[in-house]
């Protein structure tokens, strides 16, 4: 399996974790203490997923550029 596919799958897992944390956090706010911590955790998951998707696209472009030479 190629690294870019692994990065994309990890990004999708992070998005799933963000959505799951958001829904579960609104139902059980006593675990997170406040909505601020919940929102920060969701933003962390989303930002990690965007970074992973960007890395997979960069790897795809690098593979494309090195193949052309």
N, CA, C, O and CB atoms as a CASP TS submission, in Angstrom:
PFRMAT TS
TARGET T0000
AUTHOR 0000-0000-0000
METHOD Language model
MODEL 1
PARENT N/A
ATOM      1  N   UNK     1       0.846  -1.175   0.000  1.00  0.00           N
ATOM      2  CA  UNK     1       0.000   0.000   0.000  1.00  0.00           C
ATOM      3  C   UNK     1       0.898   1.247   0.000  1.00  0.00           C
ATOM      4  O   UNK     1       1.899   1.313   0.713  1.00  0.00           O
ATOM      5  CB  UNK     1      -0.966  -0.007   1.229  1.00  0.00           C
ATOM      6  N   UNK     2       0.522   2.195  -0.793  1.00  0.00           N
ATOM      7  CA  UNK     2       1.339   3.395  -0.910  1.00  0.00           C
ATOM      8  C   UNK     2       1.129   4.318   0.282  1.00  0.00           C
ATOM      9  O   UNK     2       0.091   4.304   0.943  1.00  0.00           O
ATOM     10  CB  UNK     2       1.020   4.131  -2.207  1.00  0.00           C
ATOM     11  N   UNK     3       2.150   5.112   0.526  1.00  0.00           N
ATOM     12  CA  UNK     3       2.111   6.032   1.680  1.00  0.00           C
ATOM     13  C   UNK     3       0.992   7.050   1.534  1.00  0.00           C
ATOM     14  O   UNK     3       0.339   7.391   2.521  1.00  0.00           O
ATOM     15  CB  UNK     3       3.456   6.761   1.837  1.00  0.00           C
ATOM     16  N   UNK     4       0.757   7.543   0.318  1.00  0.00           N
ATOM     17  CA  UNK     4      -0.288   8.566   0.152  1.00  0.00           C
ATOM     18  C   UNK     4      -1.672   8.007   0.473  1.00  0.00           C
ATOM     19  O   UNK     4      -2.527   8.725   0.992  1.00  0.00           O
ATOM     20  CB  UNK     4      -0.270   9.121  -1.281  1.00  0.00           C
ATOM     21  N   UNK     5      -1.896   6.735   0.167  1.00  0.00           N
ATOM     22  CA  UNK     5      -3.182   6.122   0.521  1.00  0.00           C
ATOM     23  C   UNK     5      -3.318   5.946   2.029  1.00  0.00           C
ATOM     24  O   UNK     5      -4.402   6.113   2.588  1.00  0.00           O
ATOM     25  CB  UNK     5      -3.338   4.767  -0.177  1.00  0.00           C
ATOM     26  N   UNK     6      -2.213   5.608   2.679  1.00  0.00           N
ATOM     27  CA  UNK     6      -2.233   5.477   4.135  1.00  0.00           C
ATOM     28  C   UNK     6      -2.518   6.825   4.780  1.00  0.00           C
ATOM     29  O   UNK     6      -3.287   6.906   5.738  1.00  0.00           O
ATOM     30  CB  UNK     6      -0.897   4.909   4.650  1.00  0.00           C
ATOM     31  N   UNK     7      -1.898   7.892   4.256  1.00  0.00           N
ATOM     32  CA  UNK     7      -2.131   9.229   4.801  1.00  0.00           C
ATOM     33  C   UNK     7      -3.583   9.657   4.616  1.00  0.00           C
ATOM     34  O   UNK     7      -4.171  10.273   5.505  1.00  0.00           O
ATOM     35  CB  UNK     7      -1.198  10.244   4.137  1.00  0.00           C
ATOM     36  N   UNK     8      -4.162   9.330   3.458  1.00  0.00           N
ATOM     37  CA  UNK     8      -5.567   9.673   3.231  1.00  0.00           C
ATOM     38  C   UNK     8      -6.482   8.918   4.188  1.00  0.00           C
ATOM     39  O   UNK     8      -7.437   9.489   4.715  1.00  0.00           O
ATOM     40  CB  UNK     8      -5.961   9.370   1.784  1.00  0.00           C
ATOM     41  N   UNK     9      -6.194   7.637   4.415  1.00  0.00           N
ATOM     42  CA  UNK     9      -7.022   6.864   5.343  1.00  0.00           C
ATOM     43  C   UNK     9      -6.896   7.397   6.768  1.00  0.00           C
ATOM     44  O   UNK     9      -7.884   7.456   7.499  1.00  0.00           O
ATOM     45  CB  UNK     9      -6.632   5.381   5.300  1.00  0.00           C
ATOM     46  N   UNK    10      -5.685   7.782   7.164  1.00  0.00           N
ATOM     47  CA  UNK    10      -5.509   8.376   8.487  1.00  0.00           C
ATOM     48  C   UNK    10      -6.252   9.700   8.608  1.00  0.00           C
ATOM     49  O   UNK    10      -6.793  10.018   9.668  1.00  0.00           O
ATOM     50  CB  UNK    10      -4.027   8.583   8.779  1.00  0.00           C
ATOM     51  N   UNK    11      -6.281  10.471   7.527  1.00  0.00           N
ATOM     52  CA  UNK    11      -7.018  11.738   7.543  1.00  0.00           C
ATOM     53  C   UNK    11      -8.511  11.488   7.695  1.00  0.00           C
ATOM     54  O   UNK    11      -9.186  12.204   8.434  1.00  0.00           O
ATOM     55  CB  UNK    11      -6.744  12.542   6.261  1.00  0.00           C
ATOM     56  N   UNK    12      -9.033  10.481   7.003  1.00  0.00           N
ATOM     57  CA  UNK    12     -10.456  10.165   7.131  1.00  0.00           C
ATOM     58  C   UNK    12     -10.787   9.665   8.540  1.00  0.00           C
ATOM     59  O   UNK    12     -11.864   9.946   9.066  1.00  0.00           O
ATOM     60  CB  UNK    12     -10.862   9.113   6.090  1.00  0.00           C
ATOM     61  N   UNK    13      -9.862   8.929   9.141  1.00  0.00           N
ATOM     62  CA  UNK    13     -10.063   8.481  10.519  1.00  0.00           C
ATOM     63  C   UNK    13     -10.098   9.678  11.464  1.00  0.00           C
ATOM     64  O   UNK    13     -10.903   9.711  12.395  1.00  0.00           O
ATOM     65  CB  UNK    13      -8.949   7.497  10.941  1.00  0.00           C
ATOM     66  N   UNK    14      -9.227  10.665  11.228  1.00  0.00           N
ATOM     67  CA  UNK    14      -9.226  11.869  12.069  1.00  0.00           C
ATOM     68  C   UNK    14     -10.526  12.657  11.918  1.00  0.00           C
ATOM     69  O   UNK    14     -11.041  13.196  12.898  1.00  0.00           O
ATOM     70  CB  UNK    14      -8.031  12.765  11.715  1.00  0.00           C
ATOM     71  N   UNK    15     -11.053  12.725  10.706  1.00  0.00           N
ATOM     72  CA  UNK    15     -12.335  13.408  10.503  1.00  0.00           C
ATOM     73  C   UNK    15     -13.453  12.658  11.230  1.00  0.00           C
ATOM     74  O   UNK    15     -14.310  13.276  11.861  1.00  0.00           O
ATOM     75  CB  UNK    15     -12.658  13.526   8.990  1.00  0.00           C
ATOM     76  N   UNK    16     -13.442  11.330  11.139  1.00  0.00           N
ATOM     77  CA  UNK    16     -14.432  10.531  11.864  1.00  0.00           C
ATOM     78  C   UNK    16     -14.318  10.759  13.369  1.00  0.00           C
ATOM     79  O   UNK    16     -15.330  10.900  14.056  1.00  0.00           O
ATOM     80  CB  UNK    16     -14.258   9.038  11.540  1.00  0.00           C
ATOM     81  N   UNK    17     -13.084  10.796  13.884  1.00  0.00           N
ATOM     82  CA  UNK    17     -12.891  11.037  15.312  1.00  0.00           C
ATOM     83  C   UNK    17     -13.372  12.423  15.723  1.00  0.00           C
ATOM     84  O   UNK    17     -13.898  12.602  16.822  1.00  0.00           O
ATOM     85  CB  UNK    17     -11.425  10.870  15.677  1.00  0.00           C
ATOM     86  N   UNK    18     -13.192  13.404  14.841  1.00  0.00           N
ATOM     87  CA  UNK    18     -13.667  14.760  15.145  1.00  0.00           C
ATOM     88  C   UNK    18     -15.185  14.786  15.244  1.00  0.00           C
ATOM     89  O   UNK    18     -15.739  15.379  16.170  1.00  0.00           O
ATOM     90  CB  UNK    18     -13.189  15.756  14.072  1.00  0.00           C
ATOM     91  N   UNK    19     -15.858  14.149  14.296  1.00  0.00           N
ATOM     92  CA  UNK    19     -17.325  14.124  14.311  1.00  0.00           C
ATOM     93  C   UNK    19     -17.835  13.331  15.517  1.00  0.00           C
ATOM     94  O   UNK    19     -18.781  13.747  16.186  1.00  0.00           O
ATOM     95  CB  UNK    19     -17.872  13.512  12.996  1.00  0.00           C
ATOM     96  N   UNK    20     -17.208  12.200  15.784  1.00  0.00           N
ATOM     97  CA  UNK    20     -17.607  11.383  16.932  1.00  0.00           C
ATOM     98  C   UNK    20     -17.397  12.143  18.239  1.00  0.00           C
ATOM     99  O   UNK    20     -18.260  12.120  19.116  1.00  0.00           O
ATOM    100  CB  UNK    20     -16.818  10.064  16.955  1.00  0.00           C
ATOM    101  N   UNK    21     -16.253  12.816  18.372  1.00  0.00           N
ATOM    102  CA  UNK    21     -15.975  13.592  19.582  1.00  0.00           C
ATOM    103  C   UNK    21     -16.972  14.727  19.741  1.00  0.00           C
ATOM    104  O   UNK    21     -17.406  15.029  20.853  1.00  0.00           O
ATOM    105  CB  UNK    21     -14.551  14.148  19.548  1.00  0.00           C
ATOM    106  N   UNK    22     -17.332  15.351  18.633  1.00  0.00           N
ATOM    107  CA  UNK    22     -18.289  16.449  18.694  1.00  0.00           C
ATOM    108  C   UNK    22     -19.655  15.972  19.182  1.00  0.00           C
ATOM    109  O   UNK    22     -20.240  16.573  20.083  1.00  0.00           O
ATOM    110  CB  UNK    22     -18.423  17.107  17.324  1.00  0.00           C
ATOM    111  N   UNK    23     -20.163  14.890  18.587  1.00  0.00           N
ATOM    112  CA  UNK    23     -21.471  14.377  18.999  1.00  0.00           C
ATOM    113  C   UNK    23     -21.446  13.846  20.431  1.00  0.00           C
ATOM    114  O   UNK    23     -22.341  14.134  21.226  1.00  0.00           O
ATOM    115  CB  UNK    23     -21.926  13.275  18.047  1.00  0.00           C
ATOM    116  N   UNK    24     -20.418  13.074  20.745  1.00  0.00           N
ATOM    117  CA  UNK    24     -20.329  12.495  22.089  1.00  0.00           C
ATOM    118  C   UNK    24     -20.088  13.578  23.135  1.00  0.00           C
ATOM    119  O   UNK    24     -20.598  13.492  24.252  1.00  0.00           O
ATOM    120  CB  UNK    24     -19.209  11.446  22.149  1.00  0.00           C
ATOM    121  N   UNK    25     -19.315  14.589  22.774  1.00  0.00           N
ATOM    122  CA  UNK    25     -19.020  15.665  23.712  1.00  0.00           C
ATOM    123  C   UNK    25     -20.229  16.506  24.044  1.00  0.00           C
ATOM    124  O   UNK    25     -20.374  16.956  25.180  1.00  0.00           O
ATOM    125  CB  UNK    25     -17.946  16.540  23.163  1.00  0.00           C
ATOM    126  N   UNK    26     -21.107  16.728  23.071  1.00  0.00           N
ATOM    127  CA  UNK    26     -22.316  17.497  23.362  1.00  0.00           C
ATOM    128  C   UNK    26     -23.284  16.709  24.238  1.00  0.00           C
ATOM    129  O   UNK    26     -24.062  17.293  24.992  1.00  0.00           O
ATOM    130  CB  UNK    26     -23.006  17.906  22.066  1.00  0.00           C
ATOM    131  N   UNK    27     -23.235  15.378  24.138  1.00  0.00           N
ATOM    132  CA  UNK    27     -24.105  14.573  24.993  1.00  0.00           C
ATOM    133  C   UNK    27     -23.527  14.421  26.399  1.00  0.00           C
ATOM    134  O   UNK    27     -24.269  14.394  27.381  1.00  0.00           O
ATOM    135  CB  UNK    27     -24.328  13.196  24.370  1.00  0.00           C
ATOM    136  N   UNK    28     -22.207  14.321  26.491  1.00  0.00           N
ATOM    137  CA  UNK    28     -21.546  14.087  27.782  1.00  0.00           C
ATOM    138  C   UNK    28     -20.528  15.191  28.055  1.00  0.00           C
ATOM    139  O   UNK    28     -19.324  14.941  28.003  1.00  0.00           O
ATOM    140  CB  UNK    28     -20.852  12.697  27.803  1.00  0.00           C
ATOM    141  N   UNK    29     -20.982  16.388  28.340  1.00  0.00           N
ATOM    142  CA  UNK    29     -20.048  17.494  28.579  1.00  0.00           C
ATOM    143  C   UNK    29     -19.313  17.363  29.898  1.00  0.00           C
ATOM    144  O   UNK    29     -18.307  18.043  30.104  1.00  0.00           O
ATOM    145  CB  UNK    29     -20.784  18.809  28.547  1.00  0.00           C
ATOM    146  N   UNK    30     -19.777  16.520  30.788  1.00  0.00           N
ATOM    147  CA  UNK    30     -19.085  16.374  32.071  1.00  0.00           C
ATOM    148  C   UNK    30     -17.704  15.746  31.902  1.00  0.00           C
ATOM    149  O   UNK    30     -16.826  15.950  32.741  1.00  0.00           O
ATOM    150  CB  UNK    30     -19.924  15.529  33.027  1.00  0.00           C
ATOM    151  N   UNK    31     -17.503  14.983  30.824  1.00  0.00           N
ATOM    152  CA  UNK    31     -16.197  14.366  30.577  1.00  0.00           C
ATOM    153  C   UNK    31     -15.175  15.429  30.195  1.00  0.00           C
ATOM    154  O   UNK    31     -14.047  15.406  30.686  1.00  0.00           O
ATOM    155  CB  UNK    31     -16.299  13.297  29.467  1.00  0.00           C
ATOM    156  N   UNK    32     -15.557  16.358  29.326  1.00  0.00           N
ATOM    157  CA  UNK    32     -14.618  17.353  28.831  1.00  0.00           C
ATOM    158  C   UNK    32     -14.530  18.582  29.732  1.00  0.00           C
ATOM    159  O   UNK    32     -13.577  19.352  29.612  1.00  0.00           O
ATOM    160  CB  UNK    32     -15.008  17.771  27.441  1.00  0.00           C
ATOM    161  N   UNK    33     -15.471  18.785  30.611  1.00  0.00           N
ATOM    162  CA  UNK    33     -15.431  19.907  31.526  1.00  0.00           C
ATOM    163  C   UNK    33     -16.084  21.154  30.974  1.00  0.00           C
ATOM    164  O   UNK    33     -16.855  21.804  31.680  1.00  0.00           O
ATOM    165  CB  UNK    33     -14.030  20.205  31.887  1.00  0.00           C
ATOM    166  N   UNK    34     -15.807  21.496  29.767  1.00  0.00           N
ATOM    167  CA  UNK    34     -16.428  22.681  29.162  1.00  0.00           C
ATOM    168  C   UNK    34     -16.459  22.510  27.649  1.00  0.00           C
ATOM    169  O   UNK    34     -15.814  21.628  27.083  1.00  0.00           O
ATOM    170  CB  UNK    34     -15.658  23.982  29.553  1.00  0.00           C
ATOM    171  N   UNK    35     -17.220  23.371  27.030  1.00  0.00           N
ATOM    172  CA  UNK    35     -17.317  23.312  25.575  1.00  0.00           C
ATOM    173  C   UNK    35     -16.034  23.780  24.902  1.00  0.00           C
ATOM    174  O   UNK    35     -15.756  23.388  23.769  1.00  0.00           O
ATOM    175  CB  UNK    35     -18.487  24.151  25.094  1.00  0.00           C
ATOM    176  N   UNK    36     -15.246  24.613  25.582  1.00  0.00           N
ATOM    177  CA  UNK    36     -13.998  25.102  25.002  1.00  0.00           C
ATOM    178  C   UNK    36     -13.016  23.964  24.758  1.00  0.00           C
ATOM    179  O   UNK    36     -12.388  23.901  23.701  1.00  0.00           O
ATOM    180  CB  UNK    36     -13.366  26.149  25.911  1.00  0.00           C
ATOM    181  N   UNK    37     -12.882  23.070  25.725  1.00  0.00           N
ATOM    182  CA  UNK    37     -11.986  21.926  25.553  1.00  0.00           C
ATOM    183  C   UNK    37     -12.496  21.022  24.442  1.00  0.00           C
ATOM    184  O   UNK    37     -11.708  20.512  23.646  1.00  0.00           O
ATOM    185  CB  UNK    37     -11.851  21.133  26.868  1.00  0.00           C
ATOM    186  N   UNK    38     -13.795  20.822  24.383  1.00  0.00           N
ATOM    187  CA  UNK    38     -14.397  20.006  23.326  1.00  0.00           C
ATOM    188  C   UNK    38     -14.105  20.593  21.951  1.00  0.00           C
ATOM    189  O   UNK    38     -13.720  19.870  21.032  1.00  0.00           O
ATOM    190  CB  UNK    38     -15.913  19.887  23.538  1.00  0.00           C
ATOM    191  N   UNK    39     -14.288  21.895  21.809  1.00  0.00           N
ATOM    192  CA  UNK    39     -14.048  22.546  20.518  1.00  0.00           C
ATOM    193  C   UNK    39     -12.573  22.491  20.151  1.00  0.00           C
ATOM    194  O   UNK    39     -12.239  22.308  18.980  1.00  0.00           O
ATOM    195  CB  UNK    39     -14.529  24.004  20.552  1.00  0.00           C
ATOM    196  N   UNK    40     -11.680  22.646  21.131  1.00  0.00           N
ATOM    197  CA  UNK    40     -10.246  22.559  20.854  1.00  0.00           C
ATOM    198  C   UNK    40      -9.839  21.163  20.385  1.00  0.00           C
ATOM    199  O   UNK    40      -9.003  21.027  19.492  1.00  0.00           O
ATOM    200  CB  UNK    40      -9.450  22.939  22.094  1.00  0.00           C
ATOM    201  N   UNK    41     -10.423  20.135  20.982  1.00  0.00           N
ATOM    202  CA  UNK    41     -10.118  18.761  20.556  1.00  0.00           C
ATOM    203  C   UNK    41     -10.613  18.519  19.134  1.00  0.00           C
ATOM    204  O   UNK    41      -9.909  17.908  18.330  1.00  0.00           O
ATOM    205  CB  UNK    41     -10.756  17.735  21.521  1.00  0.00           C
ATOM    206  N   UNK    42     -11.810  18.989  18.819  1.00  0.00           N
ATOM    207  CA  UNK    42     -12.357  18.824  17.466  1.00  0.00           C
ATOM    208  C   UNK    42     -11.503  19.581  16.451  1.00  0.00           C
ATOM    209  O   UNK    42     -11.228  19.064  15.368  1.00  0.00           O
ATOM    210  CB  UNK    42     -13.823  19.317  17.406  1.00  0.00           C
ATOM    211  N   UNK    43     -11.081  20.800  16.791  1.00  0.00           N
ATOM    212  CA  UNK    43     -10.223  21.577  15.887  1.00  0.00           C
ATOM    213  C   UNK    43      -8.889  20.869  15.683  1.00  0.00           C
ATOM    214  O   UNK    43      -8.342  20.886  14.581  1.00  0.00           O
ATOM    215  CB  UNK    43      -9.993  23.002  16.441  1.00  0.00           C
ATOM    216  N   UNK    44      -8.361  20.250  16.735  1.00  0.00           N
ATOM    217  CA  UNK    44      -7.109  19.501  16.612  1.00  0.00           C
ATOM    218  C   UNK    44      -7.257  18.347  15.627  1.00  0.00           C
ATOM    219  O   UNK    44      -6.403  18.162  14.760  1.00  0.00           O
ATOM    220  CB  UNK    44      -6.665  18.970  17.981  1.00  0.00           C
ATOM    221  N   UNK    45      -8.332  17.568  15.752  1.00  0.00           N
ATOM    222  CA  UNK    45      -8.555  16.449  14.833  1.00  0.00           C
ATOM    223  C   UNK    45      -8.706  16.936  13.394  1.00  0.00           C
ATOM    224  O   UNK    45      -8.153  16.333  12.474  1.00  0.00           O
ATOM    225  CB  UNK    45      -9.799  15.654  15.252  1.00  0.00           C
ATOM    226  N   UNK    46      -9.446  18.015  13.196  1.00  0.00           N
ATOM    227  CA  UNK    46      -9.661  18.529  11.843  1.00  0.00           C
ATOM    228  C   UNK    46      -8.366  19.068  11.252  1.00  0.00           C
ATOM    229  O   UNK    46      -8.088  18.851  10.073  1.00  0.00           O
ATOM    230  CB  UNK    46     -10.730  19.624  11.849  1.00  0.00           C
ATOM    231  N   UNK    47      -7.576  19.764  12.054  1.00  0.00           N
ATOM    232  CA  UNK    47      -6.315  20.300  11.531  1.00  0.00           C
ATOM    233  C   UNK    47      -5.335  19.186  11.189  1.00  0.00           C
ATOM    234  O   UNK    47      -4.623  19.277  10.188  1.00  0.00           O
ATOM    235  CB  UNK    47      -5.683  21.256  12.543  1.00  0.00           C
ATOM    236  N   UNK    48      -5.287  18.142  12.001  1.00  0.00           N
ATOM    237  CA  UNK    48      -4.419  17.001  11.684  1.00  0.00           C
ATOM    238  C   UNK    48      -4.876  16.334  10.396  1.00  0.00           C
ATOM    239  O   UNK    48      -4.042  15.923   9.588  1.00  0.00           O
ATOM    240  CB  UNK    48      -4.411  15.978  12.841  1.00  0.00           C
ATOM    241  N   UNK    49      -6.175  16.219  10.189  1.00  0.00           N
ATOM    242  CA  UNK    49      -6.663  15.593   8.956  1.00  0.00           C
ATOM    243  C   UNK    49      -6.317  16.437   7.733  1.00  0.00           C
ATOM    244  O   UNK    49      -5.968  15.891   6.686  1.00  0.00           O
ATOM    245  CB  UNK    49      -8.180  15.376   9.031  1.00  0.00           C
ATOM    246  N   UNK    50      -6.412  17.783   7.852  1.00  0.00           N
ATOM    247  CA  UNK    50      -6.020  18.629   6.724  1.00  0.00           C
ATOM    248  C   UNK    50      -4.530  18.521   6.431  1.00  0.00           C
ATOM    249  O   UNK    50      -4.129  18.516   5.268  1.00  0.00           O
ATOM    250  CB  UNK    50      -6.388  20.081   7.001  1.00  0.00           C
ATOM    251  N   UNK    51      -3.712  18.436   7.463  1.00  0.00           N
ATOM    252  CA  UNK    51      -2.270  18.281   7.264  1.00  0.00           C
ATOM    253  C   UNK    51      -1.968  16.958   6.571  1.00  0.00           C
ATOM    254  O   UNK    51      -1.140  16.910   5.662  1.00  0.00           O
ATOM    255  CB  UNK    51      -1.522  18.361   8.609  1.00  0.00           C
ATOM    256  N   UNK    52      -2.630  15.890   6.991  1.00  0.00           N
ATOM    257  CA  UNK    52      -2.411  14.586   6.364  1.00  0.00           C
ATOM    258  C   UNK    52      -2.867  14.577   4.907  1.00  0.00           C
ATOM    259  O   UNK    52      -2.197  13.999   4.052  1.00  0.00           O
ATOM    260  CB  UNK    52      -3.145  13.497   7.143  1.00  0.00           C
ATOM    261  N   UNK    53      -4.003  15.213   4.621  1.00  0.00           N
ATOM    262  CA  UNK    53      -4.462  15.289   3.230  1.00  0.00           C
ATOM    263  C   UNK    53      -3.506  16.116   2.376  1.00  0.00           C
ATOM    264  O   UNK    53      -3.252  15.777   1.220  1.00  0.00           O
ATOM    265  CB  UNK    53      -5.871  15.889   3.164  1.00  0.00           C
ATOM    266  N   UNK    54      -2.979  17.196   2.943  1.00  0.00           N
ATOM    267  CA  UNK    54      -2.014  18.016   2.203  1.00  0.00           C
ATOM    268  C   UNK    54      -0.734  17.236   1.932  1.00  0.00           C
ATOM    269  O   UNK    54      -0.176  17.326   0.838  1.00  0.00           O
ATOM    270  CB  UNK    54      -1.691  19.303   2.979  1.00  0.00           C
ATOM    271  N   UNK    55      -0.269  16.479   2.905  1.00  0.00           N
ATOM    272  CA  UNK    55       0.931  15.665   2.691  1.00  0.00           C
ATOM    273  C   UNK    55       0.711  14.609   1.617  1.00  0.00           C
ATOM    274  O   UNK    55       1.604  14.349   0.812  1.00  0.00           O
ATOM    275  CB  UNK    55       1.354  14.994   3.994  1.00  0.00           C
ATOM    276  N   UNK    56      -0.461  14.006   1.598  1.00  0.00           N
ATOM    277  CA  UNK    56      -0.727  12.998   0.566  1.00  0.00           C
ATOM    278  C   UNK    56      -0.769  13.631  -0.822  1.00  0.00           C
ATOM    279  O   UNK    56      -0.308  13.029  -1.792  1.00  0.00           O
ATOM    280  CB  UNK    56      -2.051  12.273   0.854  1.00  0.00           C
ATOM    281  N   UNK    57      -1.320  14.845  -0.923  1.00  0.00           N
ATOM    282  CA  UNK    57      -1.334  15.530  -2.221  1.00  0.00           C
ATOM    283  C   UNK    57       0.075  15.931  -2.654  1.00  0.00           C
ATOM    284  O   UNK    57       0.417  15.827  -3.832  1.00  0.00           O
ATOM    285  CB  UNK    57      -2.235  16.772  -2.157  1.00  0.00           C
ATOM    286  N   UNK    58       0.890  16.389  -1.707  1.00  0.00           N
ATOM    287  CA  UNK    58       2.277  16.744  -2.027  1.00  0.00           C
ATOM    288  C   UNK    58       3.039  15.519  -2.512  1.00  0.00           C
ATOM    289  O   UNK    58       3.791  15.598  -3.483  1.00  0.00           O
ATOM    290  CB  UNK    58       2.982  17.359  -0.800  1.00  0.00           C
ATOM    291  N   UNK    59       2.848  14.391  -1.842  1.00  0.00           N
ATOM    292  CA  UNK    59       3.512  13.163  -2.283  1.00  0.00           C
ATOM    293  C   UNK    59       3.044  12.735  -3.668  1.00  0.00           C
ATOM    294  O   UNK    59       3.836  12.245  -4.472  1.00  0.00           O
ATOM    295  CB  UNK    59       3.262  12.041  -1.284  1.00  0.00           C
ATOM    296  N   UNK    60       1.763  12.918  -3.943  1.00  0.00           N
ATOM    297  CA  UNK    60       1.242  12.568  -5.266  1.00  0.00           C
ATOM    298  C   UNK    60       1.861  13.447  -6.348  1.00  0.00           C
ATOM    299  O   UNK    60       2.221  12.955  -7.417  1.00  0.00           O
ATOM    300  CB  UNK    60      -0.286  12.699  -5.291  1.00  0.00           C
ATOM    301  N   UNK    61       1.988  14.762  -6.073  1.00  0.00           N
ATOM    302  CA  UNK    61       2.610  15.666  -7.037  1.00  0.00           C
ATOM    303  C   UNK    61       4.090  15.352  -7.217  1.00  0.00           C
ATOM    304  O   UNK    61       4.596  15.389  -8.338  1.00  0.00           O
ATOM    305  CB  UNK    61       2.434  17.116  -6.596  1.00  0.00           C
ATOM    306  N   UNK    62       4.788  15.045  -6.133  1.00  0.00           N
ATOM    307  CA  UNK    62       6.206  14.693  -6.251  1.00  0.00           C
ATOM    308  C   UNK    62       6.389  13.423  -7.069  1.00  0.00           C
ATOM    309  O   UNK    62       7.312  13.325  -7.878  1.00  0.00           O
ATOM    310  CB  UNK    62       6.831  14.516  -4.863  1.00  0.00           C
ATOM    311  N   UNK    63       5.514  12.459  -6.858  1.00  0.00           N
ATOM    312  CA  UNK    63       5.581  11.229  -7.643  1.00  0.00           C
ATOM    313  C   UNK    63       5.310  11.520  -9.119  1.00  0.00           C
ATOM    314  O   UNK    63       5.960  10.952  -9.997  1.00  0.00           O
ATOM    315  CB  UNK    63       4.575  10.191  -7.108  1.00  0.00           C
ATOM    316  N   UNK    64       4.354  12.402  -9.386  1.00  0.00           N
ATOM    317  CA  UNK    64       4.030  12.773 -10.762  1.00  0.00           C
ATOM    318  C   UNK    64       5.194  13.503 -11.424  1.00  0.00           C
ATOM    319  O   UNK    64       5.511  13.236 -12.583  1.00  0.00           O
ATOM    320  CB  UNK    64       2.775  13.646 -10.798  1.00  0.00           C
ATOM    321  N   UNK    65       5.832  14.420 -10.701  1.00  0.00           N
ATOM    322  CA  UNK    65       6.935  15.193 -11.273  1.00  0.00           C
ATOM    323  C   UNK    65       8.181  14.349 -11.494  1.00  0.00           C
ATOM    324  O   UNK    65       8.890  14.550 -12.479  1.00  0.00           O
ATOM    325  CB  UNK    65       7.268  16.360 -10.376  1.00  0.00           C
ATOM    326  N   UNK    66       8.459  13.418 -10.604  1.00  0.00           N
ATOM    327  CA  UNK    66       9.645  12.577 -10.788  1.00  0.00           C
ATOM    328  C   UNK    66       9.429  11.534 -11.873  1.00  0.00           C
ATOM    329  O   UNK    66      10.396  11.055 -12.466  1.00  0.00           O
ATOM    330  CB  UNK    66      10.014  11.890  -9.479  1.00  0.00           C
ATOM    331  N   UNK    67       8.196  11.177 -12.140  1.00  0.00           N
ATOM    332  CA  UNK    67       7.911  10.215 -13.200  1.00  0.00           C
ATOM    333  C   UNK    67       8.091  10.825 -14.579  1.00  0.00           C
ATOM    334  O   UNK    67       8.410  10.113 -15.531  1.00  0.00           O
ATOM    335  CB  UNK    67       6.501   9.679 -13.057  1.00  0.00           C
ATOM    336  N   UNK    68       7.893  12.135 -14.704  1.00  0.00           N
ATOM    337  CA  UNK    68       7.971  12.781 -16.011  1.00  0.00           C
ATOM    338  C   UNK    68       9.397  12.917 -16.521  1.00  0.00           C
ATOM    339  O   UNK    68       9.601  13.000 -17.732  1.00  0.00           O
ATOM    340  CB  UNK    68       7.331  14.137 -15.948  1.00  0.00           C
ATOM    341  N   UNK    69      10.379  12.943 -15.647  1.00  0.00           N
ATOM    342  CA  UNK    69      11.764  13.162 -16.086  1.00  0.00           C
ATOM    343  C   UNK    69      12.356  11.990 -16.783  1.00  0.00           C
ATOM    344  O   UNK    69      13.512  12.041 -17.203  1.00  0.00           O
ATOM    345  CB  UNK    69      12.620  13.509 -14.938  1.00  0.00           C
TER
END
